[in-house]
């Protein structure tokens, strides 16, 4: 700030120095005037000017320091009170702009809330005919046609489910309910939803749950497992998907392993990024790049650690490590 202040006042400083040099120059030209008194006067002037500059620095930079340290969070209480007319002009401008931004932010928030509510209402409305459609598909006699229709129905169902949870994630802290969750019931419910797709692709499940229960939010965990199972089925052909749970160092671990196409090593660090699909399968237009991104965000809120290992062409293994019981105090306080 000192350097900036000196640069800001450099014209005044140069003017003062120029006047001192001018006085010495005049004294030098006029031989009748002794030089020593002028040196003494200039020395005192420099001393007074230096003291004055230090005093003005502390007085004039107080307001600007507060602006430099301002966090731009629309809170004006941390800004120092202006003293000079120019500082008051700046303050008035900032106050007007901040009030305008607050109004805009409030209006945008209301618009976003309305859009979110409208979208959630629309999703729930669409689910009604979607359920009726599923009942009608069950009455189709042609098994091949039935399998194709069920697959397309499932795609719509999963896309709507992703959209629903994507809109709910920013407010999920208000929707968490930590309870003892039966992993077997939760897993078999998700597997049943994917049953027709799995039969079409010749995929089976090998489930071994040494740790049958886990302490978490059942609804949000269902979404995580749904994404992992959907990816496993989507990228596998005629193979089993292995699901197992066990205890390790006082924590419950759930593994979902498939023997599908796997993930390219260069893609592995990016699979949880928003919108990332793949660098090796750009032809896969069905991928949105949102599933694993949402999974990671939900897992973080539930204090679940996700780890993934994959060999290209040999399969992928997702590991969910649930927090210890005493770590749920943080979630309970949300």
Secondary structure, 3 states (H helix, E strand, C coil): CHHHHHHHCHHHHHHHHHHHHHHHHHHHHCCCCCHHHHHHHHHHHHHHHHHHHHHHHHHHHHHHHHHHCCCCCCCHHHCCCCCCHHHHHHHHHHHHHHHHHHHHHHHHHHHHHHHHHHHHHHHHHHHHHHHHHHHHHHCCCCHHHHHHHHHHHHHHHHHHHHHHHHHHHHHHHHCCCCEEEEHHHHHHHHHHHCHHHHHHHCCEEEEEECCCEEEECHHHHHHHHHHHHHHHHHCCCCCEEEEEEEEECCEEEEEEEECCCCCCHHHHCCCCCCCCCCCCCCCCCCCCCCHHHHHHHHHHHCCCEEEEEEECCCEEEEEEECCCHHHHHHHHCC
